[in-house]
């Protein structure tokens, strides 16, 4: 492997025209992700179609199931193609705007999924433990309102990801670009990390 040397400051960094050494995961992971994307999109689209098409399927519980299918579908479309591309090239090739948009929607859809699962669990608990008392609370209107709040909250609370995601230039067998979170302080980073962990524990 031949390369040139470029002196920066007091150090010397090898510059090479070839791509970084990539392992078999550059092929295996995108293939697996492609299978996940195909089956996930197909399954969630079928679930959405059934609930929307047939009126008898529009129960309170199925409103949460429908929302769960929507969050899963959105996550698959936002996450899988770009993650597979990064695995295959070892660098971010989609620019700063897509860096912010993709990871913002990843965060928002994960939060929406966790909160929808929580709402679904609460609905099932009320239906089983308090079947009569919960009838006024377990309505389609309440389910739609809950799903709306879930999406609104998830989109708003994920905004820090869009704000602090940046394309960072780093050196690894030449100049590479990575989509990373660049926080103004460790305190902000730690606080949001704790919040994210707590939200995902709801699953």
DODOPA-308651 format. One line per field, with one value per atom (N, C-alpha, C, CB): x negated, y, z negated. Coordinates in steps of 0.2 Angstrom, whole numbers, plus 5000, padded with zeros to 4 digits. Atoms other than C-alpha are relative to their C-alpha. Glycine has a CB too. Layout:
# residues N
X	[X_...] .
Y	[Y_...] .
Z	[Z_...] .
END
This chain:
# residues 203
X	[4996_5000_4996_5005_5004_4992_5003_4997_4997_4995_4995_5003_5004_4989_5000_5002_5000_4984_5001_4993_4999_4991_4999_5008_5002_4984_5005_4993_4995_4996_4997_5007_5003_4989_4993_5004_5006_4975_5001_4998_4999_4983_5000_5007_5000_4983_5006_4993_4994_4999_5000_5007_5000_4999_5007_4999_4994_5011_5000_4999_4999_5017_5005_5000_4995_5027_5005_4997_4995_5035_5005_4996_4995_5050_4998_5007_5002_5049_5001_5004_4999_5047_5007_4994_4993_5065_5001_5005_4999_5070_5006_5000_4994_5084_5006_5000_4993_5097_5002_4999_4998_5097_5004_4994_4995_5106_5006_4996_4996_5114_5006_4997_4996_5122_5005_4997_4995_5130_5005_4997_4996_5137_5006_4996_4995_5145_5005_4996_4996_5151_5006_4996_4995_5159_5006_4997_4994_5169_5004_4996_4996_5174_5005_4996_4996_5180_5006_4995_4995_5190_5005_4997_4995_5199_5003_4996_4997_5201_5005_4995_4995_5209_5006_4996_4994_5220_5005_4997_4996_5226_5004_4996_4996_5230_5005_4995_4995_5238_5007_4997_4994_5250_5004_4997_4996_5254_5004_4995_4997_5258_5006_4995_4994_5269_5006_4997_4994_5279_5004_4997_4996_5283_5003_4995_4997_5287_5006_4995_4995_5297_5006_4996_4994_5308_5002_4998_4997_5319_5000_5007_4999_5321_4993_5003_5007_5302_4998_4995_5002_5302_5002_5003_4999_5303_4995_4999_5004_5295_4993_5002_5007_5280_4997_5001_5003_5278_4998_5005_5002_5276_4993_5004_5007_5260_4996_5000_5004_5255_4998_5004_5001_5257_4995_5007_5005_5247_4993_5001_5006_5234_4997_5001_5002_5233_4997_5006_5003_5231_4993_5005_5006_5217_4994_5000_5005_5208_4999_5003_5002_5210_4996_5007_5004_5204_4992_5003_5006_5189_4996_5000_5003_5185_4998_5005_5002_5185_4995_5006_5005_5175_4993_5002_5006_5162_4997_5002_5003_5159_4996_5005_5004_5153_4994_5004_5005_5142_4994_5002_5005_5134_4997_5004_5003_5131_4995_5005_5004_5123_4993_5003_5006_5111_4996_5002_5004_5106_4996_5005_5003_5102_4994_5005_5005_5091_4996_5004_5003_5086_4999_4993_5000_5089_5007_4995_4994_5104_5000_5002_5000_5108_5006_4999_4993_5125_5000_5005_5000_5120_5003_5004_4998_5124_5008_4998_4993_5143_5003_5003_4998_5146_4998_4998_5003_5135_5005_4993_4995_5147_5007_5000_4993_5163_5000_5002_5000_5159_5000_4994_5001_5153_5006_4993_4994_5167_5006_5002_4995_5180_4999_5002_5002_5171_5002_4993_4999_5172_5008_4997_4993_5190_5004_5003_4996_5197_4998_4998_5001_5188_5004_4992_4997_5195_5008_4999_4992_5213_5001_5001_4999_5211_5000_4994_5000_5206_5007_4994_4995_5220_5007_5001_4994_5233_5001_5000_5000_5228_5002_4993_4997_5231_5007_4996_4993_5248_5004_5001_4997_5252_5000_4997_5000_5247_5005_4993_4995_5257_5007_4999_4994_5272_5002_5001_4998_5271_5001_4994_5000_5268_5007_4995_4994_5284_5006_5001_4995_5294_5001_4998_5000_5289_5002_4993_4999_5289_5006_4994_4994_5303_5004_4998_4996_5314_5006_5002_4994_5329_4999_5005_5001_5322_4996_4996_5004_5310_5004_4994_4997_5323_5001_5007_5000_5325_4993_5003_5007_5306_4998_4996_5002_5303_5005_4999_4996_5311_4995_5005_5005_5304_4998_5004_5001_5305_4994_5005_5006_5293_4994_5001_5005_5282_4997_5002_5003_5280_4997_5006_5003_5277_4993_5004_5007_5263_4995_5002_5005_5255_4998_5003_5002_5255_4995_5006_5005_5247_4993_5003_5006_5234_4996_5002_5004_5229_4998_5004_5002_5229_4994_5006_5005_5219_4993_5002_5007_5206_4997_5002_5003_5204_4996_5005_5003_5201_4994_5005_5005_5190_4994_5002_5006_5179_4996_5002_5004_5174_4993_5004_5007_5158_4995_4998_5004_5152_4999_5003_5001_5155_4996_5007_5004_5147_4992_5002_5007_5131_4997_4999_5003_5128_4996_5005_5004_5114_4995_4995_5004_5103_4993_5001_5007_5085_4995_5000_5005_5070_4994_4997_5006_5057_4996_5004_5005_5042_5000_4993_5001_5042_4999_5007_5002_5033_5002_5003_4997_5037_5005_5002_4995_5050_5007_5001_4994_5066_5005_5000_4994_5083_5004_5003_4995_5094_5005_4996_4994_5111_5000_5007_5001_5108_5004_4993_4998_5116_4995_5005_5005_5106_5004_4997_4997_5113_4996_5002_5004_5109_4996_5005_5004_5104_5002_5002_4999_5102_5007_4994_4994_5117_5006_5000_4994_5129_5000_5000_5000_5123_5002_4993_4998_5124_5008_4996_4992_5142_5004_5001_4996_5148_4999_4999_5002_5140_5004_4993_4996_5149_5007_4999_4993_5165_5002_5002_4999_5163_5001_4995_5000_5159_5006_4994_4994_5174_5006_5001_4994_5186_5000_4999_5001_5179_5002_4994_4999_5181_5008_4998_4993_5200_5002_5004_4999_5199_5000_4995] .
Y	[4994_5000_5006_5000_4994_5016_5006_5001_4994_5033_5006_4999_4994_5050_5002_5006_4998_5059_5008_4999_4993_5076_5002_5001_4997_5086_5005_5003_4996_5094_5002_4997_4998_5104_4997_4999_5003_5094_4992_5001_5007_5077_4999_4998_5002_5067_4995_4997_5004_5059_4997_5004_5003_5046_5001_4992_4999_5050_4995_5008_5006_5036_5002_4994_4999_5036_4995_5001_5006_5019_5001_4994_5000_5016_4997_4997_5003_5011_4993_5003_5007_4993_4998_4996_5002_4986_4992_5003_5007_4969_4997_4998_5003_4957_5003_4992_4997_4967_5005_5003_4995_4979_4997_5003_5004_4966_4997_4995_5004_4956_5004_4996_4995_4970_5003_5005_4997_4979_4995_5003_5005_4962_4999_4994_5002_4958_5006_4999_4994_4976_5001_5006_5001_4974_4996_4999_5005_4959_5003_4993_4997_4968_5005_5003_4994_4983_4997_5004_5003_4972_4997_4995_5004_4961_5005_4995_4995_4976_5004_5004_4996_4987_4997_5003_5004_4973_4999_4994_5002_4968_5006_4997_4994_4985_5003_5006_4998_4990_4996_5001_5005_4975_5002_4993_4999_4979_5007_5001_4994_4997_5000_5006_5001_4992_4996_4996_5004_4979_5005_4994_4996_4992_5005_5003_4994_5006_4998_5004_5002_4996_4997_4994_5003_4986_5003_4992_4997_4995_4997_5003_5004_4981_5000_4993_5000_4982_5006_4998_4993_5000_5000_5005_5000_4995_5005_4993_4996_5005_4998_5001_5003_4993_5001_4993_4999_4993_5007_4997_4993_5012_5000_5005_5000_5009_4996_4998_5004_4995_5003_4993_4996_5006_5005_5003_4995_5019_4997_5004_5004_5006_4998_4994_5002_5000_5007_4997_4994_5018_5002_5006_4998_5022_4995_5000_5005_5005_5002_4993_4999_5009_5006_5001_4994_5027_4999_5005_5002_5020_4996_4996_5004_5007_5004_4995_4996_5020_5005_5003_4995_5033_4996_5004_5003_5021_4995_4996_5006_5005_5002_4995_4999_5012_5004_5004_4996_5025_4997_5007_5004_5014_4995_4996_5004_5001_5003_4996_4996_5014_5001_5006_4998_5019_4994_5003_5006_5001_4998_4994_5002_4998_5005_5000_4995_5014_5003_5006_4998_5018_5008_4997_4992_5037_5002_5003_4996_5049_5004_5004_4997_5054_5004_4994_4996_5063_5007_4996_4993_5080_5002_5004_4998_5090_5000_5007_5000_5092_4993_5004_5007_5074_4997_4995_5003_5070_5002_5003_4998_5081_4997_5008_5003_5075_4993_5001_5008_5056_4999_4997_5002_5055_5004_5002_4997_5067_4996_5007_5004_5056_4993_4999_5007_5040_5001_4999_4999_5048_5001_5006_4998_5054_4993_5005_5006_5037_4995_4997_5005_5027_5002_5000_4998_5038_4999_5008_5001_5037_4992_5002_5007_5018_4998_4996_5001_5017_5002_5003_4998_5028_4997_5008_5004_5019_4993_4999_5006_5003_5001_4996_4998_5011_5001_5006_4999_5017_4994_5005_5006_5000_4996_4996_5004_4992_5002_5000_4997_5004_4998_5007_5001_5001_4992_5001_5007_4982_4998_4995_5001_4983_5003_5005_4997_4994_4995_5007_5004_4982_4993_4998_5006_4967_5000_4996_4999_4973_5004_5004_4996_4986_5001_5008_5000_4981_5004_4992_4996_4990_5007_4997_4993_5005_5004_5000_4997_5009_5001_4996_5000_5009_5008_4997_4993_5028_5003_5004_4998_5030_4997_4999_5004_5017_5001_4992_4999_5025_5002_5006_4999_5028_5007_4999_4993_5047_5001_5004_4999_5045_4997_4996_5003_5033_5005_4994_4995_5046_5006_5002_4994_5060_4998_5002_5003_5049_4999_4993_5001_5045_5007_4996_4993_5063_5003_5005_4997_5068_4996_4999_5004_5054_5003_4993_4998_5060_5008_5000_4993_5079_5000_5004_5000_5075_4998_4996_5003_5064_5005_4994_4995_5077_5006_5002_4994_5091_4998_5003_5002_5082_4997_4995_5003_5075_5006_4995_4994_5093_5001_5006_4999_5093_4996_4998_5004_5079_5004_4993_4996_5090_5006_5002_4994_5105_4998_5003_5002_5096_4995_4998_5005_5083_5004_4996_4996_5089_4994_5005_5004_5081_5002_5001_4999_5079_4997_4998_5002_5078_4996_5005_5003_5065_4996_4995_5003_5056_4992_5003_5007_5037_4997_4996_5002_5031_5005_4993_4994_5048_5003_4998_4996_5061_4996_5007_5003_5053_5005_4993_4996_5061_4996_5004_5004_5055_5005_4998_4996_5061_4999_4998_5001_5064_5006_5000_4994_5074_5004_4997_4995_5089_5005_5004_4996_5096_5006_4995_4994_5113_4999_5006_5001_5105_4993_5005_5007_5088_4999_4998_5001_5092_4999_5007_5001_5094_4993_5006_5007_5078_4995_4999_5005_5068_5001_5002_5000_5075_4997_5008_5003_5071_4992_5003_5007_5054_4996_4998_5003_5050_5000_5004_4999_5056_4994_5007_5005_5045_4993_5000_5007_5029_4999_5000_5001_5032_4999_5006_5001_5034_4993_5005_5007_5018_4994_4999_5005_5009_4998_5002_5001_5011_4994_5006_5006_4997_4994_5000] .
Z	[5000_5000_5000_4994_4999_5006_4998_5007_5002_4999_5000_4993_5001_4997_4993_5005_5007_4981_5000_4997_5001_4976_4993_5002_5006_4962_4998_5000_5003_4951_4993_4999_5007_4936_5000_4995_5002_4928_5002_4993_4998_4934_5007_4996_4993_4949_5001_5003_4999_4956_5007_4999_4993_4970_5004_4999_4996_4984_5006_5003_4995_4995_5005_4997_4995_5011_5000_5007_5000_5007_4995_4999_5005_4997_4993_5002_5007_4978_5001_4994_5000_4975_4997_4996_5002_4974_5000_5004_5001_4968_5003_4992_4997_4973_4998_4998_5002_4963_5005_4993_4995_4977_5006_5004_4995_4988_4996_5004_5004_4974_4997_4995_5004_4964_5005_4996_4996_4979_5003_5006_4998_4985_4995_5002_5006_4968_4999_4994_5001_4967_5006_5000_4995_4984_4999_5007_5001_4979_4994_4997_5005_4963_5002_4994_4997_4973_5004_5004_4996_4985_4996_5005_5004_4972_4996_4996_5005_4960_5004_4997_4996_4973_5002_5006_4998_4980_4994_5003_5006_4963_4997_4995_5003_4956_5005_4999_4995_4973_4999_5007_5001_4971_4994_5000_5006_4953_5001_4994_4999_4958_5004_5002_4995_4973_4996_5006_5003_4962_4995_4997_5005_4948_5004_4995_4997_4960_5004_5004_4995_4973_4997_5004_5003_4961_4994_4999_5006_4949_4994_5002_5006_4937_4996_5001_5003_4934_4997_5006_5003_4928_4993_5004_5007_4910_4996_4997_5004_4896_5000_4993_5000_4895_5006_4997_4994_4913_5003_5005_4999_4914_4998_4996_5002_4904_5004_4992_4996_4914_5007_5002_4994_4930_4999_5002_5002_4922_5000_4994_5001_4918_5007_4995_4993_4936_5004_5004_4997_4942_4997_4999_5003_4930_5002_4992_4998_4935_5007_4999_4993_4953_5001_5004_5000_4951_4998_4996_5003_4941_5006_4994_4995_4955_5006_5002_4994_4969_4998_5002_5002_4959_4998_4994_5003_4951_5005_4994_4997_4961_5007_5002_4994_4978_4999_5005_5002_4971_4996_4997_5004_4958_5004_4994_4995_4972_5004_5004_4996_4982_4997_5003_5004_4968_4999_4993_5001_4965_5006_4998_4994_4983_5003_5006_4998_4985_4995_5004_5005_4968_4999_5000_5001_4970_5002_5005_4999_4971_5006_4994_4993_4989_5001_5005_4999_4987_4998_4997_5002_4981_4993_5005_5006_4966_4999_4998_5000_4969_4999_5006_5001_4971_4993_5006_5006_4956_4994_4998_5005_4945_5001_5000_4999_4953_4998_5007_5001_4953_4993_5004_5007_4935_4995_4997_5004_4929_5000_5003_4999_4936_4997_5007_5004_4929_4993_5001_5007_4912_4999_4997_5001_4914_5001_5005_4999_4921_4994_5006_5006_4907_4994_4998_5005_4894_5001_4999_4999_4902_4999_5007_5001_4902_4993_5004_5007_4884_4996_4997_5003_4879_5002_5001_4997_4890_4996_5007_5003_4882_4993_5000_5007_4865_5000_4997_4999_4870_5001_5005_4998_4877_4993_5005_5007_4860_4995_4997_5005_4850_5002_5000_4998_4861_4999_5008_5002_4859_4993_5003_5007_4841_4997_4996_5002_4839_5002_5003_4997_4850_4996_5007_5004_4840_4993_5001_5007_4822_4999_4997_5002_4823_5007_4998_4994_4838_5000_5001_5000_4833_4998_4995_5002_4824_5006_4994_4995_4839_5007_5001_4993_4853_5002_4999_4998_4852_5002_4994_4999_4853_5007_4995_4995_4866_5006_4999_4994_4882_5005_4998_4994_4899_5000_5007_5000_4896_4996_4998_5005_4881_5003_4994_4997_4891_5006_5004_4995_4906_4996_5004_5004_4893_4997_4995_5003_4885_5005_4996_4995_4901_5003_5006_4998_4906_4996_5001_5005_4890_5000_4993_5000_4892_5006_5001_4995_4909_4999_5007_5002_4904_4995_4998_5005_4889_5002_4994_4997_4898_5005_5004_4995_4912_4997_5005_5003_4900_4996_4995_5004_4888_5003_4995_4996_4902_5003_5005_4997_4908_4998_4998_5001_4899_5004_4992_4995_4910_5007_5001_4994_4925_5000_5003_5001_4918_4999_4993_5001_4912_5004_4992_4996_4925_5006_5004_4995_4937_5003_4996_4996_4950_4998_5008_5003_4942_5005_4993_4995_4953_4995_5004_5004_4946_5005_4995_4996_4952_4999_4999_5001_4955_5007_4997_4993_4971_5005_5001_4996_4978_4996_5007_5003_4974_5000_5003_5000_4968_4997_4996_5003_4963_4996_5005_5005_4948_4998_4994_5003_4943_4992_5003_5007_4924_4996_4998_5004_4910_4997_4994_5003_4905_4995_5006_5005_4889_4997_4994_5003_4881_4994_4999_5006_4865_4998_4994_5003_4856_4996_4996_5004_4845_5004_4996_4995_4859_5003_5006_4997_4867_4995_5002_5005_4851_4998_4994_5002_4847_5005_4999_4995_4864_5001_5007_5000_4863_4995_5000_5005_4847_5002_4993_4997_4854_5005_5003_4995_4869_4997_5005_5004_4858_4997_4996_5004_4847_5005_4996_4995_4862_5003_5006_4997_4870_4995_5003_5005_4854_4999_4993_5000_4856_5004_5002_4996_4869_4996_5005] .
END
